[in-house]
Structures are given as structure tokens and as C-alpha cells.
Amino acid sequence: MVKWIDVSTSKHQLKLFNGHRLLKSYPIGVGKILTPTPSGIYTIINKQFNPGGPFGLLWMGLSKPHYGIHGTNNPASIGKNVSHGCIRMFNHDVLELSSRVPIGTRVAIHK
């Protein structure tokens, strides 16, 4: 089976699947009205630890340039529409997720 990620921007939820089996669900923050998180199918193309700025402890870049899944230095933003389009996670959650998915993992983003 292949692991993949399902992101629901309306539910503020990121789910990790192995085939059809749900492995874990995480709360997320997503893009605001003027800078929405883009819907579509992407892949994780890189990982960077301690990227600095507002990106928390880890950045996982998506195949859509300038977008990624990352930690946050503002945990209160999780569950809200506050980002410039990226997917924010609690730092401990993004570290766990990163340890479970390789580069090349498919990410499906939808409302």
C-alpha cells in the first residue's frame, strides 16, 4: 500500500492514509479568503528542518511552488483560515507526519 495525505480545508483536517486505511488525523490551519490553500493533487518535493520565520520546526514543500505543509510559531492559528495558502500544523504533529511520509508522497487538497 502507498501512504498519501488528504487535506480538507473546510474541516481544517489533514488525514494520513495507507491505501484506504486511515492512519491518523491532524488539526491544521489553512489559507485565508484572499490567499486560499490551492485545491489539487500535489506531491511532497522536499523537507527542511528549522526553516526559520513562521514555519515552525519543519517545512515540507509541495510540487506547487511556494506552498507547503509546515509547523508554526503560532499554535493558536491551528483550526483557522489564517495562512498565505500553506497548511500549518502543530510542530509536534508536523514532525510526526514527516517521519511517516517520504518525499514523493501524494497530497490531495480539497474544500
C-alpha positions as CSV (number, residue, x, y, z in Angstrom):
1,M,0.0,0.0,0.0
2,V,1.0,3.6,-0.6
3,K,0.8,6.3,2.0
4,W,-0.9,9.5,1.0
5,I,-2.3,12.7,2.6
6,D,-5.8,14.1,2.3
7,V,-6.3,17.8,3.3
8,S,-9.8,19.2,3.9
9,T,-9.6,23.0,4.1
10,S,-13.2,23.3,5.2
11,K,-12.8,20.8,8.0
12,H,-9.2,22.1,9.0
13,Q,-8.1,18.5,8.9
14,L,-5.2,16.6,7.4
15,K,-5.5,12.8,7.2
16,L,-2.7,10.3,6.6
17,F,-3.8,7.2,4.8
18,N,-2.2,3.9,3.9
19,G,-4.2,2.9,0.8
20,H,-7.8,3.1,2.1
21,R,-6.9,2.8,5.8
22,L,-6.8,5.9,7.9
23,L,-3.7,6.0,10.0
24,K,-4.0,9.4,11.7
25,S,-5.9,12.7,11.6
26,Y,-4.4,16.1,12.5
27,P,-5.8,19.6,13.0
28,I,-4.5,22.2,10.6
29,G,-4.6,25.9,9.8
30,V,-5.2,26.9,6.1
31,G,-5.2,29.9,3.8
32,K,-7.4,32.9,4.4
33,I,-10.0,34.2,1.9
34,L,-7.6,36.4,-0.1
35,T,-4.8,33.7,-0.1
36,P,-6.6,30.4,-0.1
37,T,-4.9,27.0,0.1
38,P,-4.9,25.7,-3.5
39,S,-7.1,22.6,-4.3
40,G,-5.5,19.9,-6.4
41,I,-3.2,16.9,-6.3
42,Y,0.4,17.6,-5.4
43,T,3.5,15.8,-4.1
44,I,5.9,16.5,-1.3
45,I,9.2,17.5,-3.0
46,N,11.5,18.4,-0.1
47,K,11.8,18.7,3.6
48,Q,13.7,21.3,5.6
49,F,14.3,21.3,9.3
50,N,14.3,24.6,11.2
51,P,13.4,26.7,8.2
52,G,13.1,29.9,10.3
53,G,10.4,32.5,10.3
54,P,6.8,31.5,10.9
55,F,7.3,27.9,9.6
56,G,8.0,26.2,12.9
57,L,10.3,23.2,13.2
58,L,9.8,21.8,9.7
59,W,8.9,22.7,6.2
60,M,7.7,20.1,3.6
61,G,7.5,21.7,0.2
62,L,4.8,20.8,-2.2
63,S,5.0,20.4,-6.0
64,K,3.1,23.7,-6.3
65,P,5.8,26.4,-5.9
66,H,5.8,28.4,-2.7
67,Y,3.3,26.1,-1.0
68,G,3.9,23.6,1.7
69,I,3.0,21.8,4.9
70,H,4.8,23.2,7.9
71,G,4.9,23.8,11.6
72,T,4.0,27.1,13.2
73,N,5.4,29.5,15.7
74,N,1.7,30.5,16.5
75,P,-0.2,27.4,17.7
76,A,-3.3,29.5,18.2
77,S,-3.6,29.6,14.4
78,I,-4.4,25.9,14.1
79,G,-8.1,25.4,13.2
80,K,-8.3,28.8,11.5
81,N,-8.1,30.3,8.0
82,V,-5.0,32.5,8.6
83,S,-2.1,31.5,6.3
84,H,-1.0,32.7,2.9
85,G,-2.1,29.4,1.4
86,C,0.2,26.9,3.2
87,I,-1.0,24.2,5.5
88,R,0.0,24.8,9.1
89,M,0.4,22.1,11.8
90,F,1.4,21.9,15.4
91,N,5.2,21.4,15.5
92,H,4.9,18.0,17.2
93,D,2.4,16.9,14.6
94,V,4.4,18.0,11.5
95,L,7.5,16.3,12.9
96,E,5.5,13.0,13.4
97,L,3.9,13.3,9.9
98,S,7.3,13.9,8.3
99,S,8.7,10.8,9.9
100,R,5.9,8.8,8.4
101,V,5.9,10.0,4.8
102,P,8.7,10.1,2.3
103,I,9.4,12.7,-0.4
104,G,7.1,11.9,-3.3
105,T,4.1,11.3,-1.1
106,R,0.8,12.4,-2.8
107,V,-1.2,15.2,-1.2
108,A,-4.8,15.7,-2.2
109,I,-6.2,19.1,-1.2
110,H,-9.9,20.0,-1.4
111,K,-12.6,22.0,0.4
